[in-house]
Amino acid sequence: MRARWHRLGCGTGRDAGMSTSEYAMGTIAACAFAAVLYKVVTSGPVAAALQSVVEKALHAKF
């Protein structure tokens, strides 16, 4: 009985997955991170730098 009580109390039971609320919070966090990343990538300086890199790659001599 003591071993079973210890196993239940220490969190080593069979509940190894995430609950629905944890999935929801993870999804919200991922969407928030994607929104911030989108704003950074589409900002003026970053967009200009990316465009410069693409133009240099397209005009490279082989």
C-alpha positions in Angstrom: 0.0 0.0 0.0 2.8 2.4 0.8 4.5 1.9 -2.6 1.2 2.6 -4.4 0.6 5.8 -2.3 4.2 6.9 -3.0 3.8 6.3 -6.7 0.5 8.3 -6.9 2.0 11.1 -4.8 5.2 11.6 -6.7 3.6 12.1 -10.1 4.9 8.9 -11.7 1.4 7.6 -12.5 0.0 7.1 -15.9 -0.9 10.7 -16.6 1.9 11.6 -18.9 0.1 13.8 -21.5 -1.1 17.4 -21.6 -4.6 18.3 -20.8 -6.9 20.3 -23.1 -6.1 23.6 -21.3 -2.4 23.0 -21.7 -2.9 22.5 -25.4 -4.9 25.7 -25.6 -2.3 27.7 -23.8 0.5 26.2 -26.0 -1.5 27.1 -29.1 -2.1 30.7 -27.9 1.6 31.1 -27.1 2.6 29.7 -30.5 0.2 32.1 -32.3 1.5 35.1 -30.3 5.1 34.2 -31.1 4.2 33.8 -34.8 2.5 37.3 -34.7 5.6 38.9 -33.2 7.9 37.1 -35.7 5.7 38.3 -38.6 5.8 41.9 -37.4 9.6 41.7 -37.1 10.1 40.1 -40.5 7.8 42.5 -42.3 9.3 45.6 -40.6 11.1 48.1 -42.9 14.8 47.3 -42.1 14.4 43.5 -42.0 12.4 43.5 -45.2 15.0 45.6 -46.9 17.8 43.3 -45.7 15.9 40.2 -46.9 15.2 41.8 -50.3 18.9 42.7 -50.6 20.0 39.1 -49.9 17.5 37.8 -52.5 18.6 40.3 -55.1 22.3 39.4 -54.6 21.5 35.7 -54.9 19.5 36.3 -58.1 22.3 38.4 -59.7 25.1 36.1 -58.7 27.4 34.9 -61.5 27.9 31.2 -61.9 
